[in-house]
């Protein structure tokens, strides 16, 4: 027996006795055009589709069809990382389950991963945006004008996890990328030059907590001493100044040892601490 064709209140043709979700997702795919990569990543130079572009393209389609998404974070992994400039970053991986509902209550679910990294409190925000964006891309088969096939990428000479490259990029050679970072460099130029001294293998400063990693130790010590540091203090620039003055070794943060981390924090506190006023 042939399926009966009916129309809803908006005039959308539907097949009777078939859950709307299966029909409306197909209609949405047909209504959505390509979303071009019009945004440019200023640091690495690649083009991408911003989340706002996706929202703007999909909002009228989802609204007309009555489709909506409900997210549920089912798992979160979070770890601290240090970039080559010494900045602490929060790296977040979210496993997000999305339930897509149609007006008749029928639904489908999908589970995707989203990754986000941020030096402040936006790691989860970024991971959620990425998870949602790619859930939409894959469920609704949203194309670009120039879709790149993953098979086009080949990665050679990739080192195992935890292995340091023989010629790592040194933090002292990294230049500011934006106006905010340039302003920070101007700030450190007003700081007194650090006292040159030979790097010491160990220090007498506060000891790390049991099981504490070098990056976590630096972050904790910064939280403790920053309120007592000179006005305009910036960790990245202070570290670069100490390296240039020969006070500490120029060691990439990804491979810094605990002794080097302790030595670095002792030198920072010694050279950039506010002078305590007597009385």
ABEGO torsion letter per residue (X at the ends): XBBBBBBBAAGBBBBBGBBAAAAAAAAAAAABBBBBBABBBAAAGBBBBBAAAAAAAAAAAAAAAGBBBBBBBABBBBBBBBBAAGBBBBBBBBBBBBBBBBAAGBBBBBBBBBBBBBABAAAAAAAAAAAAAAAAAAAAGBBBABBBBAAABBBBGBBBBGBBBABBBBAAABBBABAAAAAAAAAAAABBBBBBBBBBABBABBBBBBGBBAAAAAAAAAAAAAAABBBGBBAAAAAAAAAAAGABBBBBAAABBAAAAAAAAAAAAAAABBBBBBX
